């Protein structure tokens, strides 16, 4: 297993304003699966191509277990990359595609046959080795591309939006396969995605890129419970933000004083609370509120509220919101343990 480290990585493309990636530093721990998350244009694919050696950085260094690889060509990095499109060779069979890298290493078809068969079994393509890529579904093609990368036993596996071209059912199946294969092989893996739910379901750790910079690098839960900035909170669905000042264990704002979690920082901050953490009814930090709108979302109902002139949003089970309607006066509680202080804007 291998630890991948990026230090001060920067890349600017000619004719563009600003750097695509700037001063990027993080560590993918040995044997872990990390998601590199962000919107389009955030620098995710650029970062992956820098790691793979398909692009050269303007500054910074990439190391595997402390050994620099920034100067090495792609074929000497022991890094495998699976692109968003499977890029299988159409004139070769599935088995020939999977064994292609072994052939390039000088192994004969006979020598690699058992390894290819084993890898096809692992990615659930048993019995499909003699087919052409055109005879496979999109999900099967993606699995074949994954098998072609894993059979080389790379020190680091890079997956570029591996689920984006699949329908929802296939996406769930492929996500489970990637996670199980990663745990089984222990391959240090970096997955690019723009989907928060996908990153949370897959990864041990998430690196959020915004405008080419690392906005936060943490375990998935932290992005919901302890976002580093308002931008991070918003990217993960945060909608409730209240400016004010923290002092003496309370947050003072237009909503009046509210109890904070023990150990909260003092001074001017932006208070946030997840919409699913707001409670309809009495409780700690209870406030009078007016319902301004209701939106049924299937498993939840979004309740838009006006509290002390501030717009807040709650997500509640449909049964809990069934008895309220627009214009109703209700009580809403903001539990102290669900409050989090962000840097003031």
Secondary structure as GFF3:
##gff-version 3
##sequence-region A 1 345
A	DSSP	beta_strand	4	11	.	.	.	ID=ss1
A	DSSP	beta_strand	21	28	.	.	.	ID=ss2
A	DSSP	beta_strand	33	37	.	.	.	ID=ss3
A	DSSP	alpha_helix	44	52	.	.	.	ID=ss4
A	DSSP	beta_strand	59	64	.	.	.	ID=ss5
A	DSSP	beta_strand	67	68	.	.	.	ID=ss6
A	DSSP	three_ten_helix	74	76	.	.	.	ID=ss7
A	DSSP	beta_strand	79	82	.	.	.	ID=ss8
A	DSSP	alpha_helix	94	98	.	.	.	ID=ss9
A	DSSP	alpha_helix	100	104	.	.	.	ID=ss10
A	DSSP	alpha_helix	109	122	.	.	.	ID=ss11
A	DSSP	three_ten_helix	133	135	.	.	.	ID=ss12
A	DSSP	alpha_helix	138	150	.	.	.	ID=ss13
A	DSSP	beta_strand	156	160	.	.	.	ID=ss14
A	DSSP	alpha_helix	168	185	.	.	.	ID=ss15
A	DSSP	beta_strand	188	193	.	.	.	ID=ss16
A	DSSP	alpha_helix	196	202	.	.	.	ID=ss17
A	DSSP	beta_strand	205	210	.	.	.	ID=ss18
A	DSSP	beta_strand	213	218	.	.	.	ID=ss19
A	DSSP	alpha_helix	220	225	.	.	.	ID=ss20
A	DSSP	alpha_helix	230	235	.	.	.	ID=ss21
A	DSSP	beta_strand	241	247	.	.	.	ID=ss22
A	DSSP	beta_strand	250	252	.	.	.	ID=ss23
A	DSSP	beta_strand	258	259	.	.	.	ID=ss24
A	DSSP	beta_strand	267	272	.	.	.	ID=ss25
A	DSSP	three_ten_helix	275	277	.	.	.	ID=ss26
A	DSSP	beta_strand	278	280	.	.	.	ID=ss27
A	DSSP	beta_strand	286	296	.	.	.	ID=ss28
A	DSSP	beta_strand	301	307	.	.	.	ID=ss29
A	DSSP	beta_strand	310	316	.	.	.	ID=ss30
A	DSSP	alpha_helix	318	321	.	.	.	ID=ss31
A	DSSP	beta_strand	329	334	.	.	.	ID=ss32
A	DSSP	three_ten_helix	336	338	.	.	.	ID=ss33
A	DSSP	beta_strand	340	343	.	.	.	ID=ss34
###
